[in-house]
Amino acid sequence: MEVIQTKTDGLKREFKVIVDAKDIESRIQDRLEDLRKTARIPGFRPGKAPAELLRKRYGESLRNEIVEQALNQTSSQALAEQAVRPAMQPRIEVTKSAEGDDLEYTMAVEMMPEISPGNFEDLKLTRYTAEASDAEIDRELEGMAANAKRYAPVAKPRKSKKGDALVIDFVGKVDGVEIEGGSGKDHRLELGSSAFVEGFEDQLIGVKPGDHVEVNLTFPDKYVNDALAGKDAVFAVDVKEIQEVRSVPVDDAFAKGHGFDDLAAMRAALKQQMDREFASASRAKLKRALLDELAERHDFPVPDGLVDIEFDAIWQRIEEDRANHRIDPDDAGRSDEELRAEYRGIAERRVRLGLLLAEIGQRNNVVIDQDELNRAVIERARSFPGQEDKVLAHYRDNPEALTELRAPLLEEKVVDLIVSKANVTEKKVSAEKLMSDTDADAPVAKPKAPARKKAAPKKKAAAKPDPK
């Protein structure tokens, strides 16, 4: 075998590989000899058929099989001889393979970069922590009680006021055309909840059952639905009922309604839950800071092919969000060219950090043993109540799924290793401070994150003049 390097461009390498025709013929002869021992040819006992007859009958398919084997074997051998560690599967193109000729092919490959992780003892990090206080638990309980509000028709006829709930039918139109998803029947809307677009609820204060009201408003310029952004709209609203909102007291009866013996037991369970959330947020914040520091310290080239794969995955999610009218406010109004440039940078960051963590793990012999993998599978199954057996079967029958599960486990162990070597200072902060700007998926995410979802505020109505 002869290997000739034909191109060098950063991490990209191209080679011309020549496999001697005699080698290919020798492989074919060996394969024919094996085949003759078992082949059943009419008129001949097993093992007695002439080689020429076997070649005539099986020669073409055997040659294709041998060429495929030779490509796999010699390409791996060529990369090893050239000391190339491929980042992805090489791209091979056969240029000559006719019978009697040498096998010739080109091989294009992107190699892994040289990575020097450096020393982590001088890495300075802060671990932010918080504890669920009585006031924080009170807010959670108040939020749960707010979500459990009761509604009852007003005792005496009167006009609506802020804090009331209206039962309405409505139809929204822009330029006389009905808005898709912009209508509803028997919809309960609490005035002052800001569930609908700004200005909608204010125009329903002072109405009474039986009123027909035209609500005029303008959608914000930066709106979740691009087709409605900045547009004037008219909503025809029929008021059917005014209801009073009655709060639910937070007491033992409230706790029993949620499956607890009493309020004290509910508070204790809430504290445990919140402390777990805080611990998770603390780790996420520490991990994010660590990854930011690693990204700052390491600037090696990364394979374009890996970046392409990561970028395509990110962009696919963006397009899915667009299709469902979920748009990051920071992305609104920006061109695809700008967004692609930004998200490709994010993809490159994620690939670089992934390669760096993998290198650190390999150098420090970090592995995921079978027990750890089994525990992760069981934990994953528990997150799908009623479908545990299906989840377990999925991982049992799909090695790729196990590989996907192993990767984040390995990443977390490498993060733990680095943190154990770093200089970490612990700092206690408020729950609000801890839960702000927390991102558990730092390598891929933008440099910001969604705030913690609390139980306290009532969720915006999933309706129809399009909720915020």
C-alpha positions as CSV (number, residue, x, y, z in Angstrom):
1,M,0.0,0.0,0.0
2,E,1.2,3.5,-0.9
3,V,-0.1,6.6,0.8
4,I,0.5,10.0,-0.7
5,Q,-0.6,13.2,1.1
6,T,-2.1,15.5,-1.5
7,K,-3.5,18.4,0.6
8,T,-3.0,20.1,3.9
9,D,-5.4,22.8,5.1
10,G,-5.6,23.5,8.8
11,L,-7.1,20.3,10.3
12,K,-8.1,19.0,6.8
13,R,-6.0,16.3,5.1
14,E,-6.4,14.6,1.8
15,F,-4.5,11.4,0.7
16,K,-4.2,9.3,-2.4
17,V,-4.0,5.6,-1.5
18,I,-2.9,2.9,-3.8
19,V,-3.4,-0.8,-3.0
20,D,-1.4,-3.2,-5.2
21,A,-3.5,-5.2,-7.7
22,K,-1.6,-8.4,-6.4
23,D,-2.9,-7.7,-2.9
24,I,-6.5,-7.5,-4.2
25,E,-6.1,-10.6,-6.3
26,S,-4.6,-12.5,-3.3
27,R,-7.6,-11.6,-1.2
28,I,-9.9,-12.7,-3.9
29,Q,-8.1,-16.1,-4.3
30,D,-8.3,-16.7,-0.5
31,R,-12.0,-15.9,-0.6
32,L,-12.6,-18.2,-3.6
33,E,-10.8,-21.0,-1.7
34,D,-13.0,-20.5,1.3
35,L,-16.1,-20.4,-0.9
36,R,-15.1,-23.6,-2.8
37,K,-15.3,-25.6,0.4
38,T,-19.0,-24.9,0.9
39,A,-20.4,-23.9,-2.5
40,R,-23.0,-26.2,-4.1
41,I,-22.5,-26.3,-7.8
42,P,-24.6,-28.7,-9.9
43,G,-22.4,-31.6,-11.1
44,F,-19.7,-31.1,-8.5
45,R,-19.3,-32.4,-5.0
46,P,-18.7,-29.7,-2.3
47,G,-15.0,-28.6,-2.5
48,K,-14.5,-30.0,-6.0
49,A,-15.8,-27.2,-8.2
50,P,-13.1,-25.6,-10.4
51,A,-11.8,-22.2,-9.3
52,E,-12.5,-20.9,-12.8
53,L,-16.2,-21.8,-12.6
54,L,-16.5,-20.2,-9.1
55,R,-14.8,-17.0,-10.4
56,K,-17.1,-16.9,-13.4
57,R,-20.2,-17.3,-11.2
58,Y,-19.2,-15.2,-8.1
59,G,-16.2,-13.1,-9.3
60,E,-17.9,-9.7,-9.6
61,S,-19.7,-9.9,-6.3
62,L,-16.6,-11.3,-4.6
63,R,-14.5,-8.5,-6.0
64,N,-16.9,-5.8,-4.7
65,E,-16.8,-7.5,-1.3
66,I,-13.0,-7.6,-1.3
67,V,-12.7,-4.0,-2.5
68,E,-15.1,-2.8,0.3
69,Q,-13.0,-4.7,2.9
70,A,-9.8,-3.4,1.5
71,L,-11.1,0.2,1.7
72,N,-12.0,-0.2,5.3
73,Q,-8.8,-1.9,6.3
74,T,-6.3,0.2,4.3
75,S,-7.9,3.5,5.1
76,S,-7.6,2.8,8.9
77,Q,-4.0,1.6,8.3
78,A,-3.2,4.7,6.2
79,L,-4.5,7.1,8.9
80,A,-2.5,5.2,11.6
81,E,0.7,5.4,9.5
82,Q,0.2,9.2,8.9
83,A,-0.5,9.7,12.7
84,V,-3.9,11.2,11.8
85,R,-6.6,11.0,14.5
86,P,-9.9,11.5,12.6
87,A,-12.6,13.7,14.0
88,M,-15.2,12.2,11.8
89,Q,-15.6,9.3,9.3
90,P,-13.2,10.0,6.3
91,R,-14.8,10.7,2.9
92,I,-13.5,8.1,0.4
93,E,-13.8,8.2,-3.3
94,V,-12.6,5.3,-5.5
95,T,-10.8,6.4,-8.6
96,K,-9.7,3.0,-10.0
97,S,-10.9,-0.5,-9.2
98,A,-11.1,-2.4,-12.4
99,E,-10.0,-6.1,-12.5
100,G,-6.2,-6.3,-13.0
101,D,-5.6,-2.7,-11.9
102,D,-4.4,-1.3,-8.6
103,L,-7.1,-0.1,-6.3
104,E,-6.8,3.6,-6.0
105,Y,-8.9,6.0,-4.0
106,T,-8.8,9.5,-2.4
107,M,-9.4,10.0,1.3
108,A,-10.4,13.4,2.7
109,V,-10.4,13.6,6.5
110,E,-10.6,16.2,9.3
111,M,-8.2,15.4,12.1
112,M,-8.6,16.1,15.8
113,P,-6.7,19.2,17.0
114,E,-3.9,19.2,19.4
115,I,-5.4,20.0,22.8
116,S,-3.4,21.1,25.9
117,P,-5.8,21.4,28.9
118,G,-3.3,23.1,31.1
119,N,-3.4,23.4,34.9
120,F,-6.6,23.8,36.9
121,E,-5.2,24.6,40.3
122,D,-5.1,28.3,39.5
123,L,-8.8,28.2,38.3
124,K,-10.9,30.5,40.6
125,L,-14.6,29.8,40.8
126,T,-17.5,30.8,43.0
127,R,-20.2,28.4,44.1
128,Y,-23.3,30.3,44.9
129,T,-25.7,28.7,47.3
130,A,-29.1,29.5,48.8
131,E,-31.5,27.9,51.3
132,A,-35.3,27.9,51.2
133,S,-36.3,30.4,53.8
134,D,-39.8,30.7,55.5
135,A,-40.5,33.7,53.3
136,E,-39.6,31.9,50.2
137,I,-41.9,28.9,51.2
138,D,-44.7,31.4,52.0
139,R,-44.4,32.9,48.4
140,E,-44.6,29.4,46.9
141,L,-47.7,28.6,49.0
142,E,-49.3,31.9,48.1
143,G,-48.6,31.2,44.4
144,M,-50.2,27.7,44.7
145,A,-53.2,29.2,46.4
146,A,-53.5,31.8,43.7
147,N,-53.5,29.1,41.0
148,A,-56.3,27.4,43.0
149,K,-58.6,30.4,43.0
150,R,-62.3,29.9,43.0
151,Y,-64.7,31.8,40.9
152,A,-68.4,32.5,41.6
153,P,-71.0,34.7,39.9
154,V,-71.3,38.2,41.5
155,A,-74.1,38.3,44.1
156,K,-75.7,41.5,42.7
157,P,-75.7,42.8,39.1
158,R,-72.9,45.4,38.6
159,K,-70.3,46.5,36.1
160,S,-66.9,44.8,36.0
161,K,-63.9,46.0,37.8
162,K,-60.2,45.1,38.0
163,G,-59.8,41.8,39.8
164,D,-63.0,40.3,38.4
165,A,-63.1,37.4,36.1
166,L,-65.2,37.7,32.9
167,V,-66.6,34.8,30.9
168,I,-66.4,36.0,27.3
169,D,-66.7,35.0,23.6
170,F,-64.3,36.8,21.3
171,V,-63.1,37.0,17.7
172,G,-60.0,38.9,16.7
173,K,-59.4,40.4,13.2
174,V,-56.6,42.2,11.5
175,D,-57.6,44.1,8.3
176,G,-60.9,42.4,8.5
177,V,-59.4,38.9,8.4
178,E,-59.9,36.6,11.3
179,I,-56.7,35.9,13.3
180,E,-55.7,32.3,13.3
181,G,-56.2,31.1,16.9
182,G,-57.5,34.5,17.8
183,S,-61.0,33.5,18.9
184,G,-62.5,31.7,21.9
185,K,-65.8,30.8,23.5
186,D,-66.7,30.7,27.2
187,H,-63.2,31.9,28.0
188,R,-62.5,33.1,31.6
189,L,-60.4,36.2,31.7
190,E,-59.3,37.7,35.0
191,L,-59.0,41.5,34.6
192,G,-55.6,42.7,35.7
193,S,-53.9,39.3,35.1
194,S,-52.1,40.6,32.0
195,A,-52.9,37.3,30.3
196,F,-53.8,39.0,27.0
197,V,-52.0,41.6,25.0
198,E,-51.5,44.9,26.8
199,G,-54.6,47.1,26.5
200,F,-57.1,44.3,26.0
201,E,-58.2,43.8,29.6
202,D,-58.3,47.5,30.4
203,Q,-61.1,48.0,27.8
204,L,-63.3,45.4,29.5
205,I,-63.4,47.3,32.9
206,G,-66.9,48.8,33.4
207,V,-68.8,46.3,31.3
208,K,-71.8,44.2,32.2
209,P,-73.2,40.8,31.1
210,G,-74.9,41.1,27.7
211,D,-72.6,43.9,26.5
212,H,-70.9,43.7,23.1
213,V,-67.6,45.4,23.1
214,E,-65.1,46.2,20.4
215,V,-61.6,46.0,21.7
216,N,-59.0,47.9,19.6
217,L,-55.3,47.4,20.2
218,T,-52.0,47.3,18.4
219,F,-49.7,44.2,18.7
220,P,-46.1,45.1,19.9
221,D,-43.5,45.6,17.3
222,K,-41.5,42.7,18.8
223,Y,-44.2,40.1,19.1
224,V,-44.0,36.4,19.4
225,N,-46.0,36.0,16.1
226,D,-44.1,37.9,13.3
227,A,-47.3,38.0,11.2
228,L,-49.1,40.1,13.9
229,A,-46.1,42.2,15.1
230,G,-47.0,45.9,14.9
231,K,-50.5,45.3,13.4
232,D,-53.7,46.9,14.5
233,A,-56.4,44.5,15.6
234,V,-60.1,44.6,16.5
235,F,-61.6,42.0,18.9
236,A,-65.4,41.6,19.0
237,V,-66.1,40.6,22.6
238,D,-69.4,39.3,24.0
239,V,-69.5,39.6,27.8
240,K,-71.5,36.6,29.2
241,E,-70.8,36.7,33.0
242,I,-69.0,38.6,35.7
243,Q,-67.4,36.4,38.4
244,E,-65.8,37.3,41.7
245,V,-62.4,35.8,42.5
246,R,-62.3,34.1,45.9
247,S,-58.9,33.3,47.3
248,V,-58.1,29.9,48.9
249,P,-56.8,30.1,52.4
250,V,-53.4,28.4,53.0
251,D,-54.3,26.1,55.9
252,D,-54.4,22.4,56.8
253,A,-57.3,21.8,54.6
254,F,-55.4,23.3,51.7
255,A,-52.5,21.0,52.4
256,K,-54.7,18.0,52.6
257,G,-56.1,18.9,49.2
258,H,-52.6,18.5,47.9
259,G,-52.1,15.1,49.6
260,F,-50.3,16.1,52.8
261,D,-51.3,15.4,56.4
262,D,-51.2,19.1,57.4
263,L,-49.7,22.4,56.4
264,A,-46.5,21.7,58.4
265,A,-45.9,18.5,56.3
266,M,-46.5,20.5,53.1
267,R,-44.1,23.2,54.1
268,A,-41.4,20.6,54.9
269,A,-41.9,18.9,51.5
270,L,-41.8,22.2,49.7
271,K,-38.5,23.1,51.5
272,Q,-37.0,19.8,50.4
273,Q,-38.1,20.4,46.8
274,M,-36.9,24.0,46.8
275,D,-33.5,23.0,48.3
276,R,-33.1,20.5,45.5
277,E,-33.9,23.1,43.0
278,F,-31.4,25.5,44.6
279,A,-28.7,22.8,44.6
280,S,-29.3,22.1,41.0
281,A,-29.2,25.8,40.1
282,S,-26.0,26.2,42.2
283,R,-24.3,23.4,40.2
284,A,-25.6,24.8,36.9
285,K,-24.2,28.3,37.7
286,L,-20.9,26.8,38.8
287,K,-20.7,24.7,35.7
288,R,-21.5,27.7,33.5
289,A,-18.8,29.7,35.1
290,L,-16.3,26.9,34.7
291,L,-17.2,26.4,31.0
292,D,-16.9,30.1,30.4
293,E,-13.4,30.1,32.0
294,L,-12.4,27.1,30.0
295,A,-13.6,28.7,26.8
296,E,-11.6,31.8,27.6
297,R,-8.4,29.8,28.3
298,H,-8.5,27.5,25.2
299,D,-8.7,28.6,21.6
300,F,-7.6,25.7,19.4
301,P,-9.0,25.1,15.9
302,V,-12.0,22.8,15.7
303,P,-13.1,20.5,12.8
304,D,-15.6,22.3,10.5
305,G,-17.5,19.1,10.0
306,L,-18.3,18.8,13.7
307,V,-19.3,22.5,13.8
308,D,-21.6,21.9,10.8
309,I,-23.4,19.1,12.6
310,E,-23.8,21.0,15.8
311,F,-25.0,24.2,14.0
312,D,-27.5,22.2,11.9
313,A,-29.0,20.8,15.1
314,I,-29.2,24.3,16.7
315,W,-30.7,25.9,13.6
316,Q,-33.3,23.1,13.3
317,R,-34.5,23.9,16.9
318,I,-34.7,27.6,16.0
319,E,-36.8,26.8,12.9
320,E,-39.1,24.5,15.0
321,D,-39.5,27.4,17.5
322,R,-40.4,29.8,14.7
323,A,-43.0,27.4,13.4
324,N,-44.6,27.4,16.8
325,H,-44.3,31.2,17.2
326,R,-41.6,30.8,20.0
327,I,-39.0,33.4,19.2
328,D,-36.2,34.6,21.5
329,P,-36.9,38.3,22.0
330,D,-33.2,39.0,21.4
331,D,-33.5,37.4,17.9
332,A,-36.6,39.3,16.8
333,G,-36.0,41.7,13.9
334,R,-32.6,40.3,13.1
335,S,-31.7,38.8,9.7
336,D,-31.0,35.1,9.2
337,E,-27.4,36.1,8.2
338,E,-26.8,37.7,11.6
339,L,-28.4,34.8,13.5
340,R,-26.5,32.2,11.6
341,A,-23.3,33.9,12.3
342,E,-24.1,34.1,16.0
343,Y,-25.4,30.6,16.3
344,R,-22.4,29.2,14.4
345,G,-20.2,30.8,17.0
346,I,-22.2,29.1,19.7
347,A,-21.9,25.7,17.8
348,E,-18.1,26.2,17.6
349,R,-17.9,27.0,21.3
350,R,-19.9,23.8,22.1
351,V,-17.7,21.6,19.9
352,R,-14.5,23.1,21.4
353,L,-15.7,22.6,24.9
354,G,-16.8,19.1,24.1
355,L,-13.5,18.1,22.7
356,L,-11.6,19.7,25.6
357,L,-13.7,17.9,28.2
358,A,-13.2,14.6,26.3
359,E,-9.5,15.2,26.2
360,I,-9.4,16.0,30.0
361,G,-11.4,12.9,30.7
362,Q,-9.1,10.7,28.6
363,R,-6.0,12.0,30.2
364,N,-7.4,11.4,33.6
365,N,-8.9,8.0,32.9
366,V,-12.4,9.2,33.6
367,V,-14.9,6.5,32.6
368,I,-18.5,5.6,33.1
369,D,-18.8,2.1,34.5
370,Q,-21.8,-0.2,34.0
371,D,-23.3,0.4,37.4
372,E,-23.4,4.2,36.7
373,L,-24.9,3.6,33.3
374,N,-27.6,1.3,34.8
375,R,-28.5,3.8,37.4
376,A,-28.9,6.5,34.8
377,V,-31.1,4.2,32.7
378,I,-33.3,3.5,35.7
379,E,-33.5,7.2,36.6
380,R,-34.5,8.0,33.0
381,A,-37.2,5.3,33.1
382,R,-38.6,6.8,36.3
383,S,-39.2,10.1,34.6
384,F,-41.8,8.3,32.4
385,P,-44.4,6.9,34.9
386,G,-46.3,4.0,33.4
387,Q,-43.8,3.5,30.6
388,E,-40.8,2.3,32.5
389,D,-40.7,-1.1,30.8
390,K,-40.7,0.6,27.3
391,V,-37.9,3.0,28.3
392,L,-35.8,0.2,29.7
393,A,-36.4,-1.9,26.6
394,H,-35.4,1.1,24.4
395,Y,-32.0,1.4,26.1
396,R,-31.5,-2.4,26.2
397,D,-32.1,-2.8,22.4
398,N,-30.4,0.4,21.2
399,P,-26.7,0.8,21.7
400,E,-26.8,4.3,20.2
401,A,-29.2,5.4,22.9
402,L,-26.9,4.2,25.6
403,T,-24.0,6.1,24.0
404,E,-26.1,9.3,24.0
405,L,-26.8,8.7,27.7
406,R,-23.2,8.0,28.5
407,A,-21.9,11.2,27.0
408,P,-23.5,13.7,29.5
409,L,-22.6,11.4,32.4
410,L,-19.0,11.5,31.3
411,E,-19.2,15.3,30.9
412,E,-20.5,15.7,34.5
413,K,-17.7,13.5,35.9
414,V,-15.1,15.6,34.1
415,V,-16.6,18.8,35.4
416,D,-16.5,17.3,38.9
417,L,-12.8,16.4,38.4
418,I,-11.9,20.0,37.3
419,V,-13.9,21.5,40.2
420,S,-12.1,19.3,42.6
421,K,-8.8,20.7,41.4
422,A,-9.9,24.3,41.2
423,N,-9.9,27.0,43.8
424,V,-13.7,27.2,44.7
425,T,-15.1,29.8,47.0
426,E,-18.6,29.4,48.4
427,K,-20.9,32.4,48.7
428,K,-24.4,32.4,50.1
429,V,-26.9,34.5,48.2
430,S,-30.6,35.1,48.0
431,A,-32.8,32.6,46.2
432,E,-33.7,35.2,43.6
433,K,-30.0,35.9,42.9
434,L,-29.2,32.2,42.6
435,M,-32.1,31.4,40.3
436,S,-31.4,34.3,37.9
437,D,-29.6,33.7,34.7
438,T,-29.1,30.0,35.4
439,D,-28.3,27.8,32.5
440,A,-27.8,24.0,32.9
441,D,-26.8,23.5,29.2
442,A,-24.1,26.0,29.0
443,P,-22.0,24.7,26.1
444,V,-24.9,25.2,23.6
445,A,-26.9,27.9,25.1
446,K,-26.6,31.6,24.4
447,P,-25.0,33.7,27.2
448,K,-28.2,34.0,29.0
449,A,-30.9,31.7,30.3
450,P,-34.5,31.6,31.3
451,A,-35.4,32.6,34.8
452,R,-36.7,30.0,37.2
453,K,-40.4,29.1,36.7
454,K,-42.1,29.7,40.0
455,A,-45.4,28.2,41.1
456,A,-46.5,31.5,42.4
457,P,-47.8,33.5,39.4
458,K,-50.8,32.1,37.5
459,K,-49.8,31.0,34.1
460,K,-50.9,33.2,31.2
461,A,-53.9,32.0,29.4
462,A,-53.1,30.0,26.4
463,A,-55.3,32.0,24.2
464,K,-56.1,33.8,21.8
465,P,-55.5,37.3,21.1
466,D,-52.3,35.6,21.7
467,P,-51.0,35.6,25.2
468,K,-47.7,37.0,26.1
